[in-house]
């Protein structure tokens, strides 16, 4: 993912002073309870790269109404920028190679890369580019960005949870995030619509995207 890491007028009578204070009170309260960045995360500010060996960018979808199929994209590129001081300055760019989809069943993978789904021959890449990042809870971020599949681009919101930060045995700094969002596949032109005899679809419209990210620092801390 750069995942870390977008007149008419009217007149009104003046409010009495007491009413004005009452109106302002909720605003002041909201400001007082705003989520502030953890100062301990300031040292994580910098550029990062996803470690494919210890990360998973995947999906899950209901199959035949009774079970869940899970898969992942095994080939991708990422540029991440995480700003622990000012999360709004964080960003993420991610390129996934559609032909790398892997559900563990060769026949099913061939169907997914075909024209009824990802059409990997015509659309070899799907991308995510962040547009805004907001801290919404303790160690929880909302990242909004543009998801492009088969030349269709639509906005999505990811909820990302900061897992932790370590220096590994090789001296590499690592940071972990878990993220998820849910999309309707037909919004991106994935309109396969096989029906079941009992009613319902063979493959659900709703797809859950999952990002289990282990990233390695790409540049020194700034």
Buried (B, 14 or more C-beta within 10 A) or exposed (E): BBBBBEEEEEEEEEEEEEEEEEEEEEEEEEEEEEBEBEEEBEEBBBBBBBBBEBBBBBBBBBBBEEEEBEBBBBBBBBBBBBBBEEBEBBBBBBBBBBBBBBBEEEEBBEBBBEEBBBBBEEBBBBBBBBEBBBBEEEBEBBBBBBBBBBEEEEEBEBBBBBBEBEEEEEEEBBBBBBBBBEBEBEBBBBEBEEEEEEEEBEBBBEBBBBBBBBBBBBEEEE
